Amino acid sequence: MRTLTTRQLAVPLAALALALALVLAITLVPGGTAEAAGAPDKSDGFAVTALLAGPATFTDNVSANFRVRYDRGRALNSNLPRDASNLIMVEATWEPGGTSGWHTHPGPAVISVVDGEVTVTNAIDCVPRTYGEGEAFLDPGQGNVHIATNESTTDDAVAYATFFSVPDGEPATIAVPPADC
């Protein structure tokens, strides 16, 4: 295991402190909203409805490289680092018209849609892609900003998500300011 110096930890810790301060300000201040300039987006009509497994730690030395090539030729890469930390599996539900809010993940996520349809838009190209029941998609995480919505006006959408490389005690999803799509 590699040990980081105080200097190497300073920038990530400062960024984490700023992100936590923003989230707390939005959550704790009466009338605070995510629509404030530069504030993280928030979900609406979306919830993690069950923790299916985890957090679980890989006991073997696991690594992987993921590459997603979309229909319009854009490709995204994601590396699952060695000793990938925790793995978490959840069930997520979108109400009709629900949205996850703009967000990213610490590591890659594999999502399987089990009911309805989920439309995902990545900030890198702003192209909405819809995945239906029985279809899966990979989110490379690691800074890939995106939003997932249920465009149905009548039916819920449900998906199972497996998140890789979630640091111990940290969330699998990190809210970010809305993208300009």
PAKE-505320 format. One record per residue: residue in three letters; x negated, y, z of N, C-alpha, C in turn. Coordinates in Angstrom, 2 decimals. Each point is the difference from the previous one (the first is absolute). Layout:
PAKE-505320
 resn     nxx     nyy     nzz    caxx    cayy    cazz     cxx     cyy     czz
  ALA       X       Y       Z       X       Y       Z       X       Y       Z
...
//
This chain:
PAKE-505320
 resn     nxx     nyy     nzz    caxx    cayy    cazz     cxx     cyy     czz
  MET   -0.84   -1.17    0.00    0.84    1.17    0.00   -0.89    1.23    0.00
  ARG    0.31    0.96   -0.86   -0.78    1.23   -0.13    0.45    1.01    1.06
  THR   -0.96    0.61    0.67    0.30    1.01    1.00   -0.15    1.38   -0.64
  LEU    1.00    0.86    0.21   -0.05    1.34   -0.56   -0.59    0.98    1.01
  THR   -0.71    0.99   -0.51   -0.56    1.04    0.85    1.06    1.02    0.34
  THR   -0.28    0.85    0.98    0.93    1.06    0.38    0.28    0.91   -1.19
  ARG   -1.01    0.30   -0.78    0.15    0.86   -1.18    0.93   -0.65   -1.02
  GLN   -0.14   -1.30   -0.24    0.85   -0.70   -0.96    1.45   -0.05    0.47
  LEU    0.23   -0.03    1.31    1.35   -0.05    0.53    0.67    1.37    0.08
  ALA   -0.77    1.07    0.02    0.55    1.34    0.24    1.05    0.40   -1.02
  VAL   -0.27   -0.15   -1.27    0.96    0.43   -1.03    1.28   -0.83    0.04
  PRO   -0.07   -1.36    0.00    1.25   -0.77    0.08    0.80    0.30    1.26
  LEU   -0.67    0.18    1.14    0.72    0.28    1.23    0.66    1.38   -0.05
  ALA   -0.69    0.98   -0.58    0.59    1.34   -0.13    1.22   -0.05   -0.91
  ALA   -0.09   -0.73   -1.10    1.13   -0.13   -0.93    1.16   -0.71    0.68
  LEU   -0.28   -1.04    0.77    1.04   -0.72    0.72    0.66    0.90    1.03
  ALA   -0.79    0.79    0.71    0.56    0.91    1.00    0.92    1.03   -0.66
  LEU   -0.41    0.53   -1.16    0.84    0.97   -0.71    1.30   -0.65   -0.45
  ALA   -0.08   -1.21   -0.56    1.21   -0.70   -0.46    0.94   -0.27    1.17
  LEU   -0.54   -0.43    1.15    0.84   -0.25    1.16    0.63    1.28    0.51
  ALA   -0.75    1.10   -0.03    0.55    1.28    0.46    1.16    0.43   -0.89
  LEU   -0.14   -0.20   -1.33    1.09    0.35   -0.91    1.24   -0.84    0.27
  VAL   -0.20   -1.30    0.16    1.14   -0.88    0.24    0.68    0.36    1.32
  LEU   -0.79    0.23    1.05    0.57    0.36    1.29    0.73    1.34   -0.07
  ALA   -0.56    0.97   -0.72    0.65    1.30   -0.12    1.35   -0.13   -0.68
  ILE    0.07   -0.81   -1.03    1.25   -0.18   -0.72    1.00   -0.76    0.86
  THR   -0.48   -1.00    0.73    0.88   -0.85    0.80    0.48    0.70    1.27
  LEU   -0.87    0.74    0.68    0.32    0.51    1.31    0.57    1.42    0.02
  VAL   -0.24    0.79   -1.05    0.50    1.37   -0.02    1.45    0.00   -0.45
  PRO    0.91    0.58    0.80    1.40    0.03   -0.41    0.15    0.69   -1.35
  GLY    0.72   -0.64   -0.89    0.21    0.56   -1.33   -1.16   -0.22   -0.94
  GLY   -1.08   -0.65    0.49   -1.15   -0.25   -0.86    0.38   -0.94   -1.13
  THR   -0.48    0.29   -1.21    0.32   -0.85   -1.14   -1.26   -0.30   -0.79
  ALA    0.06   -1.06   -0.78   -1.14   -0.38   -0.83   -0.10    0.88   -1.23
  GLU    0.98    0.86   -0.23   -0.04    0.83   -1.18   -0.95    1.18    0.15
  ALA   -0.54    0.22    1.20   -0.95    1.08    0.20   -1.20   -0.21   -0.92
  ALA   -0.58    1.10   -0.48   -1.11   -0.09   -0.94   -1.12   -0.87    0.54
  GLY   -0.41   -1.00   -0.77   -1.09   -0.86    0.37    0.34   -1.06    1.03
  ALA    1.23   -0.04    0.46    0.40   -0.98    1.01    0.29   -1.34   -0.65
  PRO   -0.22   -1.10    0.75    0.32   -1.31   -0.56    1.49   -0.12   -0.34
  ASP    0.28   -0.72   -1.06    1.38   -0.27   -0.40    0.61   -0.95    1.01
  LYS    1.31   -0.13   -0.01    0.64   -0.95    0.90    1.00   -0.85   -0.77
  SER    0.26   -1.16    0.56    0.95   -0.91   -0.64    1.42    0.46    0.30
  ASP    0.93   -0.49   -0.82    1.41    0.29    0.19    0.78   -1.20   -0.52
  GLY    0.76   -0.66    0.86    0.75   -1.18   -0.43   -0.91   -1.19   -0.24
  PHE   -1.14   -0.04    0.67   -0.97   -1.08   -0.15   -0.45   -0.40    1.40
  ALA   -0.14   -1.32    0.21   -0.49   -0.47    1.29   -0.69   -1.34   -0.14
  VAL   -1.00   -0.21    0.85   -0.56   -1.34    0.16    0.96   -0.71    0.93
  THR    0.68   -1.01   -0.53    1.08   -0.66    0.75   -0.44   -1.23    0.77
  ALA   -1.20   -0.51   -0.30   -0.50   -1.16    0.75   -1.50   -0.13   -0.18
  LEU   -0.68   -0.35    1.08   -1.40   -0.39   -0.06    0.01   -1.51   -0.22
  LEU   -0.43   -0.44   -1.17    0.06   -1.42   -0.34   -1.21   -0.77    0.54
  ALA   -1.17    0.66    0.03   -1.21   -0.65    0.51   -1.06    1.05    0.27
  GLY   -0.83   -0.30    0.96   -1.15    0.85    0.27    0.25    0.94    1.16
  PRO   -0.99    0.78    0.30   -1.26    0.02   -0.74   -0.78   -1.30    0.18
  ALA   -0.60   -0.42   -1.08   -0.82   -1.21    0.01   -1.37    0.35   -0.56
  THR   -1.02   -0.58    0.58   -1.37    0.28   -0.42   -0.56   -1.18   -0.78
  PHE   -0.68    0.28   -1.10   -0.66   -1.06   -0.75   -1.12   -0.57    0.86
  THR   -0.05   -1.32    0.14   -1.08   -0.63    0.75   -1.17   -0.37   -0.91
  ASP    0.27   -0.09   -1.29   -1.04   -0.27   -0.97   -0.46    1.31   -0.62
  ASN   -1.14   -0.03   -0.66   -0.52    1.17   -0.67    0.72    0.13   -1.36
  VAL    1.01    0.86   -0.06    0.86    0.12   -1.17   -0.28    1.32   -0.72
  SER   -0.08   -0.07   -1.33   -0.09    1.22   -0.80    0.72   -0.26   -1.31
  ALA    0.47    1.07   -0.64    0.70   -0.14   -1.27   -0.03    1.33   -0.73
  ASN    0.13   -0.05   -1.31    0.12    1.19   -0.82    1.32   -0.09   -0.76
  PHE    0.80    1.06    0.09    1.27    0.06   -0.70   -0.11    1.03   -1.11
  ARG    0.62   -0.29   -1.14    0.05    0.95   -1.10    1.42   -0.04   -0.55
  VAL    0.61    1.16   -0.09    1.35    0.12   -0.55   -0.09    0.80   -1.28
  ARG    0.46   -0.59   -1.11    0.07    0.74   -1.27    1.47    0.17   -0.33
  TYR    0.44    1.26   -0.04    1.39    0.29   -0.28    0.28   -0.01   -1.49
  ASP    1.29   -0.03   -0.34    0.44   -0.12   -1.39   -0.52    1.13   -0.89
  ARG   -0.33    1.14    0.54   -0.50    1.11   -0.82   -1.53    0.08    0.02
  GLY   -0.65   -1.10    0.42   -1.44   -0.10   -0.08   -0.77    0.49    1.21
  ARG    0.64    0.69    0.92   -0.70    0.51    1.18   -0.33   -1.17    0.93
  ALA   -1.21   -0.05    0.52   -0.39   -1.08    0.90   -0.42    0.58    1.35
  LEU    0.34   -0.71    1.06   -0.41    0.37    1.35   -0.74   -1.18    0.61
  ASN   -1.07    0.28    0.70   -0.79   -1.04    0.65    0.08    0.14    1.51
  SER   -0.10   -1.12    0.67   -0.01    0.01    1.45   -0.85   -1.16    0.48
  ASN   -0.83    0.26    0.96   -0.85   -1.04    0.55    0.45   -0.34    1.41
  LEU    0.14   -1.26    0.26    0.27   -0.47    1.35   -1.36   -0.23    0.62
  PRO   -0.38    0.85    0.96   -1.36   -0.12    0.56   -0.16   -1.30    0.77
  ARG   -1.25   -0.41    0.12   -0.29   -1.19    0.81    0.50    0.25    1.42
  ASP    0.40   -1.06    0.65    0.57    0.12    1.34    1.09    1.07   -0.01
  ALA    1.01   -0.27   -0.78    1.02    0.98   -0.38    0.89    0.52    1.11
  SER   -0.35   -0.26    1.23    0.78    0.49    1.13    1.33   -0.72    0.04
  ASN    1.05    0.70    0.37    1.29   -0.63    0.23    0.87   -0.10   -1.24
  LEU    0.82   -1.02    0.00    1.01   -0.22   -1.03    1.36    0.10    0.69
  ILE    0.92    0.73   -0.61    1.33    0.17    0.56    1.03   -0.28   -1.09
  MET    1.05   -0.74    0.34    1.09   -0.27   -0.95    1.30    0.54    0.59
  VAL    0.74    0.76   -0.83    1.25    0.61    0.47    1.12   -0.17   -1.02
  GLU    1.21    0.19    0.48    1.16    0.13   -0.87    0.37    1.49    0.01
  ALA    0.20    0.56   -1.18    0.39    1.41   -0.11    1.32    0.10   -0.74
  THR    0.84    0.93    0.44    1.32    0.19   -0.61    0.21    1.46   -0.37
  TRP    0.46    0.21   -1.23    0.38    1.31   -0.49    1.52    0.03   -0.11
  GLU    0.63    0.96    0.63    1.43    0.21   -0.19    0.21    0.57   -1.41
  PRO    1.23    0.02   -0.51    0.23    0.63   -1.29   -0.54    1.44    0.00
  GLY   -0.83    0.31   -0.97   -0.62    1.32   -0.09   -1.16    0.20    0.95
  GLY   -0.39   -1.03    0.74   -1.06    0.13    1.00   -1.38    0.15   -0.61
  THR   -0.90    0.62    0.76   -1.37    0.21   -0.45   -0.98   -0.25    1.14
  SER   -1.15   -0.54   -0.35   -1.06   -0.23    0.98   -0.72    1.29    0.37
  GLY    0.16    1.03   -0.81   -0.82    1.20    0.14   -1.36   -0.28   -0.63
  TRP   -0.71    1.06   -0.35   -1.33   -0.16   -0.60   -0.95   -0.51    1.07
  HIS   -0.82   -1.00   -0.37   -0.88   -0.63    0.97   -1.12   -0.76   -0.69
  THR   -0.91   -0.54    0.80   -1.04   -0.90   -0.46   -0.18   -1.07    1.07
  HIS   -0.92   -0.93   -0.22   -0.28   -1.07    0.95   -1.51   -0.12    0.17
  PRO   -0.48   -0.48    1.15   -1.44   -0.15    0.22   -0.64   -0.99   -0.98
  GLY    0.73   -1.01   -0.39   -0.51   -1.02   -0.91    1.09   -0.40   -0.98
  PRO   -0.26   -1.01   -0.81    0.99   -0.44   -0.98    1.26   -0.56    0.67
  ALA    1.11    0.05   -0.73    1.26   -0.56    0.46    0.64   -0.76   -1.16
  VAL    0.52   -1.18    0.30    0.73   -0.80   -0.99    1.47    0.04    0.43
  ILE    0.86    0.40   -0.93    1.41    0.19    0.30    0.84   -0.90   -0.89
  SER    0.93   -0.73    0.61    0.92   -0.88   -0.73    1.42    0.51    0.24
  VAL    0.69    0.36   -1.08    1.37    0.50    0.12    0.92   -1.22    0.10
  VAL    0.81   -0.04    1.07    0.86   -1.16    0.21    1.48    0.33   -0.21
  ASP    0.33    1.28   -0.09    1.39    0.39   -0.25    0.01    1.42   -0.57
  GLY    0.77    0.21   -1.06    0.12    1.32   -0.60   -1.20    0.36   -0.85
  GLU   -0.24    1.30   -0.13   -1.12    0.52   -0.79   -0.70    1.11    0.76
  VAL   -1.32    0.05   -0.16   -0.82    1.04    0.61   -0.77    0.69   -1.13
  THR    0.09    1.33   -0.03   -0.73    0.77   -1.01   -1.20    0.65    0.69
  VAL   -1.19   -0.27   -0.54   -1.24    0.51    0.57   -0.62    1.00   -0.97
  THR   -0.39    1.15    0.52   -0.69    1.02   -0.79   -1.33    0.29    0.66
  ASN   -1.10   -0.20   -0.74   -1.34    0.30    0.49   -0.35    1.43   -0.40
  ALA   -0.58    0.76    0.92   -0.36    1.40   -0.27   -1.05    0.11   -1.10
  ILE   -0.78   -1.05   -0.22   -1.07    0.05   -0.98    0.51    0.18   -1.43
  ASP    1.24   -0.49   -0.28    0.54    0.16   -1.36    1.46    0.43   -0.03
  CYS    0.66    0.03    1.15    1.40    0.45    0.13    0.99   -0.78   -0.86
  VAL   -0.31   -1.25   -0.32    0.89   -0.84   -0.80    0.81   -0.88    0.95
  PRO    1.34    0.12    0.00    0.80   -0.90    0.83    0.03   -1.41   -0.59
  ARG   -0.22   -1.01    0.86    0.04   -1.40   -0.42    0.98   -0.73    0.91
  THR    0.94   -0.73   -0.59    1.05   -0.65    0.78   -0.26   -1.49    0.07
  TYR    0.11   -0.55    1.22   -0.20   -1.42    0.26    1.28   -0.54    0.61
  GLY    0.49   -1.10   -0.56    1.26   -0.58    0.46   -0.20   -1.28    0.78
  GLU    1.12   -0.52    0.47    0.01   -1.24    0.76   -0.80   -1.08   -0.72
  GLY   -0.90   -0.66    0.74   -0.83   -1.05   -0.58   -1.27    0.52   -0.66
  GLU   -0.23    1.30    0.04   -1.23    0.58   -0.57   -0.88    0.52    1.14
  ALA   -1.29    0.05   -0.27   -0.97    0.46    0.99   -0.89    1.06   -0.63
  PHE   -0.60    0.81    0.86   -0.98    0.97   -0.49   -1.09    0.17    1.04
  LEU   -1.13    0.52   -0.44   -1.15    0.23    0.86   -0.20    1.50    0.12
  ASP   -0.12    0.47    1.21   -0.42    1.37    0.23   -1.45   -0.07    0.46
  PRO   -0.91    0.65   -0.72   -1.41   -0.10    0.36   -0.36    0.66    1.33
  GLY    0.90    0.86    0.53   -0.30    0.67    1.26   -1.24    0.86   -0.11
  GLN   -0.73    0.14    1.09   -1.27    0.71    0.04    0.08    1.37   -0.69
  GLY    1.05    0.74    0.31    0.16    1.35   -0.57    0.92    0.08   -1.18
  ASN    0.54   -1.12   -0.49    0.96    0.06   -1.10    1.33    0.55    0.56
  VAL    0.27    1.26   -0.28    1.20    0.66    0.50    1.19   -0.38   -0.88
  HIS    1.11   -0.38    0.64    1.17   -0.44   -0.75    1.26    0.16    0.84
  ILE    1.13   -0.20   -0.65    1.30    0.04    0.67    0.83   -1.15   -0.55
  ALA    0.81   -0.61    0.84    0.88   -1.11   -0.41    1.43    0.39    0.32
  THR    0.89   -0.12   -0.99    1.39    0.41    0.18    0.96   -1.08   -0.46
  ASN    1.20    0.07    0.53    1.11   -0.84   -0.45    0.94    0.93   -0.75
  GLU    0.06   -0.13   -1.30    0.82    0.91   -0.81    1.46   -0.41   -0.06
  SER    0.34   -1.15    0.57    1.39   -0.44    0.03    0.81    0.93    0.91
  THR    1.24    0.23   -0.39    0.89    0.81    0.84    0.93   -0.88    0.83
  THR   -0.10   -1.33   -0.18    0.92   -0.90    0.70   -0.65   -1.13    0.77
  ASP   -1.21   -0.44   -0.40   -0.59   -1.21    0.58   -1.34    0.29    0.67
  ASP   -0.25   -0.71    1.12   -1.31    0.05    0.64   -1.04   -0.69   -0.88
  ALA   -1.25    0.35    0.21   -1.13   -0.72   -0.59   -0.84   -0.53    1.16
  VAL   -0.50   -1.22   -0.14   -0.79   -0.62    1.07   -1.26   -0.59   -0.62
  ALA   -1.13    0.17    0.69   -1.26   -0.56   -0.47   -0.80   -0.51    1.19
  TYR   -0.86   -0.99   -0.27   -0.97   -0.47    0.98   -1.34    0.57   -0.42
  ALA   -0.73    0.57    0.94   -1.30    0.61   -0.31   -1.08   -0.63    0.89
  THR   -1.13   -0.31   -0.63   -1.16   -0.50    0.72   -1.09    1.04   -0.14
  PHE   -0.42    0.56    1.13   -1.02    1.05    0.02   -1.33   -0.59    0.45
  PHE   -1.06    0.25   -0.77   -1.35   -0.45    0.33   -0.80    1.18    0.56
  SER   -1.00   -0.31    0.79   -0.97    0.99    0.50    0.61    1.09    0.86
  VAL    0.99   -0.36    0.80    0.59    0.97    0.92   -0.88    0.03    1.26
  PRO   -0.63    1.14    0.29   -0.85    0.05    1.18    0.79   -0.32    1.28
  ASP   -0.65   -0.65    0.92    0.62   -0.40    1.26    0.65    1.19    0.68
  GLY    1.29   -0.12    0.30    0.73    1.05    0.68    0.44    1.16   -0.87
  GLU   -0.28   -0.04   -1.29    0.37    1.09   -0.91    1.23   -0.40   -0.81
  PRO    0.72    0.98   -0.58    1.16   -0.33   -0.82   -0.40   -0.53   -1.38
  ALA    0.89   -0.80   -0.58   -0.23   -0.53   -1.35    0.34    1.03   -1.07
  THR    0.76    1.03    0.37    0.43    1.04   -0.94   -0.40    1.36    0.56
  ILE   -0.55    0.85   -0.87   -0.46    1.33    0.39    0.74    1.03   -0.83
  ALA    0.85    0.79    0.64    0.76    1.04   -0.71   -0.96    1.09   -0.48
  VAL    0.26    0.49   -1.22   -0.83    1.07   -0.58    0.92    1.08   -0.56
  PRO   -0.52    1.19   -0.29    0.84    1.03   -0.62    0.54   -0.49   -1.35
  PRO    1.18    0.47   -0.38    0.59   -0.41   -1.28   -0.91    0.32   -1.18
  ALA   -0.05   -0.92   -0.97   -0.77    0.21   -1.21    0.77    0.91   -0.94
  ASP   -0.70    0.59   -0.93    0.62    0.92   -0.96    0.38   -0.79   -1.26
  CYS    1.01   -0.84    0.13    0.47   -0.81   -1.15    1.35    0.50   -0.46
//
